[in-house]
Amino acid sequence: MFCPKCGEKVRDNAAVCSSCGCAMRQKNDAPPTYDTSRASGGKIFLSLMIPIVGIAFWFSSREKEPNAAKTYLMCGLISWGLAAMESFLLLGILLNP
């Protein structure tokens, strides 16, 4: 077996590489799992148009799809911030004729 980091030959039952100290994965170890969920375009659109919906989508999908949930939350918060700035701008225009 060879070290995935430095390429040195390592004993088959070694826990770490003797050359660089990199942890060796044992044969019975499961490979790491990664979240590959993607946010749907429709939910992103709704999150941008109605900010509270983005926060609701985040709350409902944060356990199963963390990456997609983060996208919904960010879209909702950005939309909320833009709406607040627009409101302050319009209020300033209306109050100062």
Secondary structure as a PSIPRED ss2 file (coil, helix, strand):
# PSIPRED VFORMAT (PSIPRED V4.0)

   1 M C   1.000  0.000  0.000
   2 F E   0.000  0.000  1.000
   3 C C   1.000  0.000  0.000
   4 P C   1.000  0.000  0.000
   5 K C   1.000  0.000  0.000
   6 C C   1.000  0.000  0.000
   7 G C   1.000  0.000  0.000
   8 E C   1.000  0.000  0.000
   9 K E   0.000  0.000  1.000
  10 V C   1.000  0.000  0.000
  11 R C   1.000  0.000  0.000
  12 D C   1.000  0.000  0.000
  13 N C   1.000  0.000  0.000
  14 A C   1.000  0.000  0.000
  15 A C   1.000  0.000  0.000
  16 V E   0.000  0.000  1.000
  17 C C   1.000  0.000  0.000
  18 S C   1.000  0.000  0.000
  19 S C   1.000  0.000  0.000
  20 C C   1.000  0.000  0.000
  21 G C   1.000  0.000  0.000
  22 C C   1.000  0.000  0.000
  23 A E   0.000  0.000  1.000
  24 M C   1.000  0.000  0.000
  25 R C   1.000  0.000  0.000
  26 Q C   1.000  0.000  0.000
  27 K C   1.000  0.000  0.000
  28 N C   1.000  0.000  0.000
  29 D C   1.000  0.000  0.000
  30 A C   1.000  0.000  0.000
  31 P C   1.000  0.000  0.000
  32 P C   1.000  0.000  0.000
  33 T C   1.000  0.000  0.000
  34 Y C   1.000  0.000  0.000
  35 D C   1.000  0.000  0.000
  36 T C   1.000  0.000  0.000
  37 S C   1.000  0.000  0.000
  38 R C   1.000  0.000  0.000
  39 A C   1.000  0.000  0.000
  40 S C   1.000  0.000  0.000
  41 G H   0.000  1.000  0.000
  42 G H   0.000  1.000  0.000
  43 K H   0.000  1.000  0.000
  44 I H   0.000  1.000  0.000
  45 F H   0.000  1.000  0.000
  46 L H   0.000  1.000  0.000
  47 S H   0.000  1.000  0.000
  48 L H   0.000  1.000  0.000
  49 M H   0.000  1.000  0.000
  50 I C   1.000  0.000  0.000
  51 P H   0.000  1.000  0.000
  52 I H   0.000  1.000  0.000
  53 V H   0.000  1.000  0.000
  54 G H   0.000  1.000  0.000
  55 I H   0.000  1.000  0.000
  56 A H   0.000  1.000  0.000
  57 F H   0.000  1.000  0.000
  58 W H   0.000  1.000  0.000
  59 F H   0.000  1.000  0.000
  60 S H   0.000  1.000  0.000
  61 S H   0.000  1.000  0.000
  62 R C   1.000  0.000  0.000
  63 E C   1.000  0.000  0.000
  64 K C   1.000  0.000  0.000
  65 E C   1.000  0.000  0.000
  66 P H   0.000  1.000  0.000
  67 N H   0.000  1.000  0.000
  68 A H   0.000  1.000  0.000
  69 A H   0.000  1.000  0.000
  70 K H   0.000  1.000  0.000
  71 T H   0.000  1.000  0.000
  72 Y H   0.000  1.000  0.000
  73 L H   0.000  1.000  0.000
  74 M H   0.000  1.000  0.000
  75 C H   0.000  1.000  0.000
  76 G H   0.000  1.000  0.000
  77 L H   0.000  1.000  0.000
  78 I H   0.000  1.000  0.000
  79 S H   0.000  1.000  0.000
  80 W H   0.000  1.000  0.000
  81 G H   0.000  1.000  0.000
  82 L H   0.000  1.000  0.000
  83 A H   0.000  1.000  0.000
  84 A H   0.000  1.000  0.000
  85 M H   0.000  1.000  0.000
  86 E H   0.000  1.000  0.000
  87 S H   0.000  1.000  0.000
  88 F H   0.000  1.000  0.000
  89 L H   0.000  1.000  0.000
  90 L H   0.000  1.000  0.000
  91 L H   0.000  1.000  0.000
  92 G H   0.000  1.000  0.000
  93 I H   0.000  1.000  0.000
  94 L H   0.000  1.000  0.000
  95 L H   0.000  1.000  0.000
  96 N C   1.000  0.000  0.000
  97 P C   1.000  0.000  0.000
